[in-house]
Amino acid sequence: MVSLKEYASRMKENQKSIYYITGESKESVQTSPFLEKLRRKDIEVLFMVDPIDEYSVQQLKDYEGKKLVCVTKEGLELEETPEEKKKKVELKAANESLCKVMKDILGEKVEKVAVQMRVDDSPCCLVTNEYGWSANIERIMKAQALRDASSFSYIQPEKTMVINTDHAIIAELRKKRGNPADATLKDLVLMLYETALLTSGFSLEDSASLSARIYRMIKLGLSIDYTGDIAADLPPLESTGGGAAEGEQNEMEEVD
């Protein structure tokens, strides 16, 4: 157990904020991608894993002039060297078209796809609005609204997908961005999003679709044609009245 007073006494000389992360358990937040950058910079992060912590930090905005900052939300600003600032500008420009392609594929699942220096080892993560709800509060509210899903639909936080441009997966996607209609590219982007949901603390929206995509990727790795699997995922065409009548007539003729 660490108090805010103890944390403040150990803060780095130029550190202006108190950083914290909320989650279901200590084990779940220890492996969070949001800690990667802060670990590299040797910045301490408070683990808040009690449900009441979420409500407490919404009321306690600062402590002794130090702002409390949730590392899973937008607005995280870490001290950067001139080289890091220059690199960030260059990476944003170089990956602008990739971000657009990924946003087109994900549609309304995310508010935007952006380049930010937030993760080191993971290919991407999902952050929420600075003044909105975190993934953990979404989990808590979803559990409370379990018996009535409609009551939860209006409180889901908007998500931004943050990509790590230094990661090998993102580098390969950058090469494929010229063909946004490519079925494999779509599967890869959607799998990245669904994996990021889990690693960022959200619940998976559609496990069946993720499973189907994983199987298709396995087939691709084994050089097995899987284009038919994609067609099977598409909704059936609506039949017209004439077509149905014609089918019934053919069946009657066969009976005769």
C-alpha positions in Angstrom: 0.0 0.0 0.0 1.4 3.4 -1.0 -0.1 6.7 0.0 -0.1 9.8 -2.2 2.2 11.5 0.2 4.7 8.7 -0.2 4.4 8.7 -4.0 4.9 12.5 -4.1 8.1 12.2 -1.9 9.6 9.8 -4.5 8.7 11.8 -7.6 11.4 12.7 -10.1 12.7 16.3 -10.0 11.0 17.4 -13.1 7.9 15.2 -12.7 4.7 17.4 -12.6 2.0 14.7 -12.3 1.0 11.7 -10.3 0.5 8.8 -12.6 -1.9 5.9 -11.9 -3.6 3.0 -13.6 -6.9 1.4 -12.7 -7.9 -2.3 -13.3 -9.6 -5.4 -12.1 -6.5 -6.7 -10.2 -2.8 -6.1 -9.7 -2.0 -9.0 -12.0 -4.1 -7.5 -14.8 -2.4 -4.1 -14.7 1.1 -5.3 -14.2 1.3 -6.5 -17.8 -0.6 -3.5 -19.3 1.0 -1.9 -22.5 0.4 1.5 -20.9 3.2 0.9 -18.5 5.9 0.1 -21.1 6.9 3.7 -21.8 6.8 4.7 -18.1 8.9 1.8 -17.1 11.5 2.7 -19.6 11.6 6.2 -18.2 11.7 4.8 -14.7 8.5 6.6 -13.6 6.4 5.2 -10.8 2.8 4.4 -11.5 0.2 3.8 -8.8 -2.0 0.7 -9.1 -5.6 1.3 -8.2 -7.4 -2.0 -8.3 -10.3 -1.4 -5.9 -13.6 -0.5 -7.6 -14.0 2.5 -5.2 -10.7 3.9 -6.6 -12.4 4.8 -9.9 -14.9 7.0 -8.2 -12.3 8.5 -5.8 -10.0 9.7 -8.5 -12.9 11.3 -10.4 -13.3 13.6 -7.4 -9.7 14.0 -6.4 -8.2 15.8 -9.4 -4.8 16.7 -7.8 -2.7 16.3 -4.7 -0.6 19.2 -3.3 -0.5 20.8 -6.7 0.3 17.6 -8.6 -2.3 16.6 -11.1 -3.5 13.0 -11.0 -3.1 11.5 -14.5 -4.6 8.2 -15.7 -2.1 6.5 -18.0 -4.8 4.7 -20.0 -6.4 8.0 -21.2 -5.5 10.8 -23.6 -3.6 13.7 -22.2 -0.5 11.8 -21.0 2.4 14.1 -21.5 5.9 12.8 -20.6 9.1 14.8 -20.8 10.7 14.4 -24.3 14.1 15.1 -25.6 14.5 17.3 -28.7 15.4 14.1 -30.7 12.2 12.4 -29.5 10.1 15.4 -30.4 11.6 15.5 -33.9 11.1 11.8 -34.4 7.4 12.0 -33.3 6.7 14.7 -36.0 8.4 12.6 -38.7 6.6 9.5 -37.7 3.2 11.2 -37.8 3.8 12.4 -41.3 5.2 9.0 -42.5 2.2 7.1 -41.1 -0.6 9.4 -41.9 -1.9 7.2 -44.8 -1.7 4.0 -42.7 -3.7 5.6 -40.0 -6.4 6.6 -42.5 -6.6 3.1 -44.0 -6.9 1.5 -40.5 -9.6 4.0 -39.5 -11.5 3.2 -42.7 -11.3 -0.6 -41.8 -12.3 -0.1 -38.2 -15.1 2.4 -38.9 -17.0 3.4 -35.8 -15.1 1.0 -33.5 -12.6 3.8 -32.9 -12.8 7.6 -33.0 -9.4 7.8 -34.7 -6.1 6.0 -35.3 -3.1 8.0 -34.2 0.7 7.9 -33.8 1.8 8.6 -30.2 4.9 7.6 -28.3 3.0 5.6 -25.7 4.1 2.0 -26.1 7.5 0.4 -26.6 6.9 -3.4 -26.9 3.3 -3.7 -28.0 2.1 -2.8 -31.6 -0.8 -0.7 -30.4 -3.2 0.1 -27.5 -6.6 1.8 -27.1 -6.9 5.0 -25.0 -10.1 6.8 -24.0 -10.9 10.5 -23.7 -9.1 12.3 -21.0 -12.4 13.4 -19.4 -14.3 10.2 -20.2 -14.5 6.8 -18.6 -11.6 4.4 -18.5 -11.8 0.7 -19.6 -12.1 -0.3 -16.0 -15.1 1.9 -15.3 -16.7 0.6 -18.5 -16.2 -3.0 -17.1 -17.8 -2.0 -13.8 -20.7 -0.2 -15.4 -21.2 -3.1 -17.9 -21.5 -5.5 -15.0 -24.1 -3.3 -13.4 -26.1 -3.1 -16.6 -25.8 -6.8 -17.4 -29.5 -7.5 -17.2 -30.3 -4.6 -19.5 -27.8 -4.2 -22.3 -29.7 -1.2 -23.8 -28.9 0.8 -20.6 -25.2 0.5 -21.3 -25.1 1.5 -24.9 -25.1 5.2 -24.3 -22.1 5.2 -21.8 -19.5 3.4 -23.9 -16.3 5.6 -24.0 -14.9 6.7 -27.4 -11.6 4.9 -28.1 -8.5 6.1 -30.0 -6.2 3.4 -31.4 -2.6 4.4 -30.8 0.0 2.6 -33.0 3.7 1.9 -32.3 5.4 2.7 -35.6 8.6 1.0 -34.5 6.9 -2.3 -34.1 7.5 -4.9 -36.9 3.8 -5.6 -37.3 3.0 -1.9 -37.9 6.0 -1.7 -40.3 4.6 -4.5 -42.4 1.1 -3.0 -42.4 2.6 0.2 -43.7 3.9 -1.7 -46.7 0.4 -3.2 -47.4 -1.6 0.1 -47.0 -1.7 0.7 -50.7 -4.5 -1.9 -51.1 -7.1 -1.2 -48.4 -9.5 -3.7 -50.0 -7.0 -6.6 -49.4 -8.8 -9.2 -47.3 -5.7 -10.1 -45.3 -5.0 -6.5 -44.4 -8.6 -6.1 -43.1 -8.2 -9.3 -41.0 -4.9 -8.1 -39.6 -6.2 -4.7 -38.6 -9.3 -6.1 -37.0 -7.2 -8.7 -35.1 -4.9 -5.9 -33.9 -8.0 -4.0 -32.7 -9.5 -6.9 -30.9 -6.2 -7.9 -29.3 -5.7 -4.3 -28.2 -9.2 -4.4 -26.6 -8.1 -7.2 -24.3 -4.6 -5.8 -23.5 -6.0 -2.4 -22.8 -8.5 -3.7 -20.3 -11.7 -3.7 -22.4 -14.0 -6.7 -22.9 -14.1 -8.4 -26.3 -17.2 -7.4 -28.3 -17.4 -10.5 -30.6 -15.3 -13.5 -29.7 -16.8 -15.6 -32.6 -15.5 -13.1 -35.2 -12.0 -13.1 -33.6 -11.9 -16.9 -33.6 -12.8 -17.0 -37.3 -10.1 -14.5 -38.1 -7.5 -16.4 -36.1 -8.4 -19.6 -38.0 -8.0 -17.8 -41.3 -4.6 -16.5 -40.3 -3.6 -20.1 -39.3 -4.7 -21.3 -42.8 -2.8 -18.5 -44.4 0.3 -19.5 -42.5 -0.2 -23.1 -43.7 -0.8 -21.9 -47.3 -4.4 -23.0 -47.3 -6.9 -21.1 -49.3 -9.3 -19.3 -47.0 -11.1 -16.9 -49.3 -14.2 -18.9 -49.0 -14.2 -18.4 -45.2 -14.5 -14.6 -45.7 -17.5 -15.1 -48.0 -19.1 -17.3 -45.4 -18.9 -14.4 -42.9 -20.9 -12.1 -45.1 -24.7 -11.8 -44.5 -26.9 -13.7 -46.9 -28.5 -11.9 -49.8 -32.2 -11.0 -49.3 -34.3 -13.1 -51.5 -37.0 -11.6 -53.7 -40.6 -12.7 -53.8 -40.2 -13.9 -57.4 -37.2 -16.0 -56.6 -39.0 -17.8 -53.7 -42.0 -18.5 -55.9 -39.8 -19.9 -58.6 -38.1 -22.2 -56.1 -41.4 -23.5 -54.8 -42.6 -24.2 -58.4 -39.5 -26.2 -59.2 -40.0 -28.3 -56.1 -43.6 -29.0 -57.1 -42.4 -30.1 -60.5 -39.9 -32.5 -59.0 -42.6 -34.0 -56.8 -44.9 -34.6 -59.8 
